Amino acid sequence: MIGSRPGFFADEQVKGPYGKWDHTHEFEPFAGGVLLRDTVVFRLPLGWLGRLAALALVLKDVEAIFAYRSRVMGSVFCSR
């Protein structure tokens, strides 16, 4: 984890498949509940080849990861 304060924390990949992976998590009151906002900045290694791979493959995977998490968080925390 690279930083935290009430309603916020951030982490970064130190070792792994990405050349850069910075992920912030922000929590704020919203409509009687809490809004969770994630911001991810990532870069693949290998320069232009990595950018091409990001467009072709990785963006879909990252979107799928957060779509799944959104469904799980909704099923656990949303009132019915």
Secondary structure, DSSP 8 states (H G I E B T S, - for coil): --EEETTEEEEE-SSSS-SEEEEEEEEEEETTEEEEEEEEEEE-SSHHHHHHHIIIIIHHHHHHHHHHHHHHHHHHHS--
